[in-house]
Amino acid sequence: MKCIFCQIINKESPADVVFENEKIIVFKDINPKAPVHLLVVPKEHIKSLNKLENKELLFEIFLTIKKIARKVGILQGHQVIISVGEKGGQEVDHLHFHLLGGWK
């Protein structure tokens, strides 16, 4: 069975997508922890940060985070959180980055 993020990537499950290109998808978290809480997800299924070996993809992810933070108005103040493994709080076994901001 595919993970929920793969289902979103393949348009098999709904998501509120705010950005998408051939390598990355960005969508709103369904259980937000901040006024702005987005998930930045590579389309390639990579289990966690420990399994990421493509430095070009990592660079593109961080450039996308910067672009999206600017687009949604949180460039001047935001958090990027990466949980690694179950013991690190990772709930979905697909690499993803939480982009949070918008606090007053």
C-alpha contacts under 8 A as a table, 3 or more apart, distances in Angstrom:
res1	aa1	res2	aa2	distance
2	K	6	C	5.96
2	K	7	Q	6.39
3	C	6	C	5.28
3	C	7	Q	6.34
3	C	92	V	7.35
3	C	93	D	7.28
3	C	94	H	7.37
4	I	7	Q	4.97
4	I	8	I	6.26
4	I	13	S	7.45
4	I	92	V	7.64
5	F	8	I	4.98
5	F	9	I	6.10
5	F	41	V	7.72
5	F	92	V	7.86
5	F	94	H	6.91
6	C	9	I	4.93
6	C	10	N	6.06
6	C	43	K	7.32
6	C	45	H	7.06
7	Q	10	N	5.10
7	Q	11	K	6.09
7	Q	12	E	4.84
7	Q	13	S	5.35
8	I	11	K	4.98
8	I	12	E	5.81
8	I	13	S	4.81
8	I	14	P	6.12
8	I	15	A	6.43
9	I	12	E	7.63
9	I	25	I	7.11
9	I	43	K	6.35
10	N	13	S	7.75
11	K	14	P	6.65
15	A	27	F	6.35
15	A	28	K	7.19
16	D	27	F	5.33
16	D	28	K	5.57
17	V	20	E	7.29
17	V	25	I	7.24
17	V	26	V	5.79
17	V	27	F	4.11
17	V	28	K	6.61
18	V	26	V	5.68
18	V	27	F	5.38
18	V	28	K	7.35
19	F	25	I	5.85
19	F	26	V	5.04
19	F	27	F	7.01
19	F	68	I	7.74
20	E	23	K	7.80
20	E	24	I	5.76
20	E	25	I	4.37
20	E	26	V	6.21
21	N	24	I	5.53
21	N	25	I	6.53
22	E	43	K	7.63
23	K	42	P	5.81
23	K	43	K	5.31
23	K	44	E	7.16
23	K	57	L	7.86
24	I	40	V	7.04
24	I	41	V	5.67
24	I	42	P	4.42
24	I	43	K	5.29
24	I	61	I	7.21
25	I	40	V	6.08
25	I	41	V	5.37
25	I	42	P	6.36
25	I	43	K	6.58
26	V	38	L	6.55
26	V	39	L	5.49
26	V	40	V	4.54
26	V	41	V	6.17
27	F	38	L	5.49
27	F	39	L	5.44
27	F	40	V	6.91
28	K	32	P	7.83
28	K	36	V	7.99
28	K	37	H	6.05
28	K	38	L	4.43
28	K	39	L	6.16
29	D	32	P	5.40
29	D	37	H	5.71
29	D	38	L	5.34
29	D	39	L	6.04
32	P	35	P	7.19
32	P	36	V	7.33
32	P	37	H	5.32
33	K	36	V	8.00
33	K	37	H	6.44
33	K	100	L	7.56
34	A	37	H	5.56
34	A	100	L	5.89
34	A	101	G	6.02
34	A	102	G	6.83
34	A	103	W	6.96
35	P	100	L	7.59
35	P	101	G	6.35
35	P	102	G	5.18
35	P	103	W	6.36
36	V	99	L	7.58
36	V	100	L	5.41
36	V	101	G	5.13
36	V	102	G	5.47
37	H	98	H	6.75
37	H	99	L	5.64
37	H	100	L	4.55
37	H	101	G	6.78
38	L	98	H	5.82
38	L	99	L	5.08
38	L	100	L	6.53
39	L	96	H	6.33
39	L	97	F	5.62
39	L	98	H	4.84
39	L	99	L	6.22
40	V	61	I	7.42
40	V	65	I	7.24
40	V	96	H	5.57
40	V	97	F	5.00
40	V	98	H	6.42
40	V	99	L	7.22
41	V	94	H	7.89
41	V	95	L	6.47
41	V	96	H	4.62
41	V	97	F	6.54
42	P	45	H	7.15
42	P	46	I	7.78
42	P	57	L	7.95
42	P	61	I	7.49
42	P	95	L	7.02
42	P	96	H	7.04
45	H	94	H	5.97
45	H	95	L	7.39
46	I	49	L	7.72
46	I	51	K	6.32
46	I	52	L	6.51
46	I	93	D	7.91
46	I	94	H	5.47
46	I	95	L	5.54
47	K	50	N	7.90
47	K	51	K	6.26
47	K	93	D	4.97
47	K	94	H	4.43
47	K	95	L	5.49
48	S	51	K	5.42
48	S	52	L	6.78
48	S	84	V	5.89
48	S	85	G	6.74
48	S	93	D	6.50
48	S	94	H	5.86
48	S	95	L	4.43
48	S	96	H	7.72
49	L	52	L	5.18
49	L	82	I	7.85
49	L	84	V	6.20
49	L	95	L	6.04
50	N	84	V	7.24
52	L	55	K	7.83
52	L	58	L	7.96
54	N	57	L	5.40
54	N	58	L	6.53
55	K	58	L	4.96
55	K	59	F	6.13
56	E	59	F	5.08
56	E	60	E	6.17
57	L	60	E	5.00
57	L	61	I	6.11
58	L	61	I	5.06
58	L	62	F	6.41
59	F	62	F	5.29
59	F	63	L	6.27
60	E	63	L	5.04
60	E	64	T	6.04
61	I	64	T	5.03
61	I	65	I	6.18
62	F	65	I	4.92
62	F	66	K	6.32
63	L	66	K	5.16
63	L	67	K	6.24
64	T	67	K	4.95
64	T	68	I	6.01
65	I	68	I	5.20
65	I	69	A	5.96
65	I	99	L	7.28
66	K	69	A	5.12
66	K	70	R	6.27
66	K	75	L	6.83
67	K	70	R	5.24
67	K	71	K	6.19
68	I	71	K	4.81
68	I	72	V	6.12
69	A	72	V	5.42
69	A	73	G	6.05
69	A	74	I	5.00
69	A	75	L	4.65
69	A	78	H	7.65
69	A	99	L	7.79
70	R	73	G	5.15
70	R	74	I	5.99
70	R	75	L	4.70
71	K	74	I	7.86
72	V	75	L	7.93
73	G	76	Q	7.90
73	G	102	G	7.72
74	I	77	G	5.47
74	I	78	H	5.94
74	I	101	G	5.90
74	I	102	G	6.01
75	L	78	H	6.62
77	G	101	G	6.55
77	G	102	G	7.78
78	H	99	L	6.98
78	H	100	L	5.57
78	H	101	G	4.47
78	H	102	G	7.39
79	Q	98	H	7.70
79	Q	99	L	5.79
79	Q	100	L	5.10
79	Q	101	G	6.35
80	V	97	F	6.44
80	V	98	H	5.44
80	V	99	L	4.78
80	V	100	L	6.48
81	I	97	F	5.74
81	I	98	H	4.96
81	I	99	L	6.74
82	I	96	H	6.72
82	I	97	F	5.08
82	I	98	H	6.48
83	S	88	G	5.43
83	S	89	G	5.57
83	S	90	Q	4.85
83	S	97	F	7.84
84	V	87	K	7.52
84	V	88	G	5.03
84	V	89	G	6.76
84	V	90	Q	5.47
85	G	88	G	5.13
85	G	89	G	6.48
85	G	90	Q	5.09
85	G	91	E	7.94
85	G	93	D	7.63
86	E	89	G	5.17
86	E	90	Q	4.97
86	E	91	E	6.49
87	K	90	Q	7.33
90	Q	93	D	6.96
92	V	95	L	7.83
